[in-house]
Amino acid sequence: MNSANLRSRALILAYWLSAISVSAHPGHGLGEHGAMHILSSSYHLAVLALGGITLWLIGRFVQRQLPRRLVQGAGLAALLASAVLWGLRA
């Protein structure tokens, strides 16, 4: 895969991820309802989980071992955090 093709795919992915983050705030500002809302809202937790899955998948395409492990670890941490917060929410 050449570098121009890789850059265009990265831009498409960045655009897609920005659209995901917008859906976490349907109709209100970030600080409007306080910190507990951010930690307990199903919208926010779904975006955190989807972001974690996306990071983990991106990490699978990283060639070098240390950066791959860091990206996949961050994705797994985000996914686990969303699962723990979802469990606390119930």
N, C-alpha and C positions, 0 to 999 in steps of 0.2 A: 504494500500500500504506500503510495507516494505521500509526501508531506502536505501537498495542497489538498488532497482528498481527506487526509487526517484532520487538517485545520477546519475544513468545511463541516465535517462530522462533529467536531468539538463545538463549533458555533451553533449547530443545530441542537446539540445536547444542552448547551448553555441556555438557549432560547426556551427549550422545553422545560428545563428546571426552573426558570424564572416564572413560567406560567403556573407551575405547581405551587410555588410559594405564594402567589397572589391568591390562590383558592383557599389559603389558610385564614384569610381575613374577609369573609363575606359580609360586607355592610358595616364594618366598624373599624376604628383605628386600633393599632397594636396595644396602646396603653389605656384604652378606654374602659376596659373591664377589670384591669388589675392582673397581677402575676398568676394568681390561682386559676384564672380563666385560661391562660396560655397553657398551663400544665394539665388542665382537666378537659379542655374542649376536644371533642372527637375530630373536628377539622384539623386542629393543630397536631394532634397525635397521628392522624393519618398522613399528614404531610411529612412529619418526622420519620415515620416508618417508610414511606415511599422514597424519601431522600436517602435513608440508610440502605435500602435495597439498591438504589441507583448507584450509590458510592461503591457498594460491594461489587456490583456488576462492572463498573468502570475499572475497579482494581484488577479484575481478571484480565484486562487488556494491557496493563502496565508490564513492561518487559523486565525491569530491574526488580530484584527481590525485596529490598528494603522499602522503596516507595509503594510497591504493590501491597506489602503487608500493612503499611500505615494506612493506605486508602481503604483496604478491606476491613481493617480493624476499626476505623472511624465509622464505616458503614454498619458494621456489626454492632458497635456501641450505640449508634443512633437507633437501630432496630430494637435492640434489647431495652433501651431507655423508654421507647414508646410502648413496648409490651409491659414493662414494670409500671409505668404511669397509667396505662389502661387498666391494669389489675388493681391499682390503688383507687382508681376512679369507680370501680364497680362495687 
